């Protein structure tokens, strides 16, 4: 294990984290939030001190860096970044418990949006900004940002693909252009441009600059931390509709936007994952709107509520405009299904991913066919390209690990005595990075009722879900730390 190289990568990550706290400090300072501003400065000092220590320890690091190091680096960086990023909340005592601070920050960086805060508006504006910005930073991935802007290993950095694969959501990661640094830069430029566009549309709807920026961060990262106690319910239909559209746009594989920039719109329309995603979206909107039509004065209002809710759940954003926990059982089951499915691979959304669902469906169909024709050899194709059998196996392994973690997590948090619906939806909401669940963790509730132990379990679920299980699971494997 190349520990020095791992430390060399984590060190600039912490420096970036400290730098990105500056706007939060400026907002607190300008708003005369002395306690929050002081807490942010102290946190920056601690983070920079840790970065300096790691930098000194990583001098003369050898260049050997393989898939295992990429997974370990990704897992460790997210844990360290969250453990230190929550310090402003703890030092300011705006969230007195460190575990609660850690839960809130992990929820932010993993773009989950689950919260322990019963009164969001009581938090200072500077810390609300930092809380929302954590979504944006975690949405595309801080390591992707690092590769895009920081030269770490010269012209031929061999480790970048290992890191990008470990941090990017979906069953496989490829290059948009021959060089990984250029790929990372293209992804972030598209991400920034879409965030700015989202902010402009929100400003046109009457939001203040602070509200628009924080909401755009939560939408772009598909995180969903609101700055109001009622999330998005108090805003106009126009602003809700804008958010609906952008939640879905950020749920699409960013490679599609790159193809659109190249003028290859036919390739986008032919993409099987892209088409299946929109079939699921419009299909579920229609089913839920039909099911809840009697709860609203007009079908148009029911359609508006269904559209926003389907968008916020499948994108795993977590913004709320309605208490869908009081909807009929049919709609709540569909919402649980959407939590499971999630967004497209290569997007900022969480969940299983539509591409992985597509692979599993085609693999199941192939297995049925081979049972009837055992001598026939069949391959799985997506977009007319043969899917590597390694990708198919990884999708199956992911599902096994997924089911195992969900079951164990449910068993562990059930010690707190909540009902099955609460426990199941809490695990599904955190592991799939959705945010709110059902029952006691529904859209008008929060996660503060869970014990410290259960919150640690759910913290693990959030990290495992955002990093596709293996970068976190590998940290608990003896073989990872065994000397070769």
ZIJO-V850410 format. One record per helix or strand of 2 or more residues. SS is the DSSP state (2 for helix, 1 for strand). FROM is the first residue (numbers start at 1). TO is the last residue. Records with the same first field share a line. If there is no record, write none. Layout:
BEGIN
SS=FROM-TO / FROM-TO
END
This chain:
BEGIN
2=3-20 / 22-30 / 34-57 / 67-85 / 87-91 / 98-109 / 120-122 / 125-140 / 142-149 / 160-167 / 180-204 / 209-220 / 237-249 / 254-261 / 265-270 / 272-295 / 299-314 / 324-326 / 329-341 / 354-372 / 389-416 / 420-431 / 439-441 / 452-466 / 470-476 / 478-481
1=381-382 / 385-386
END
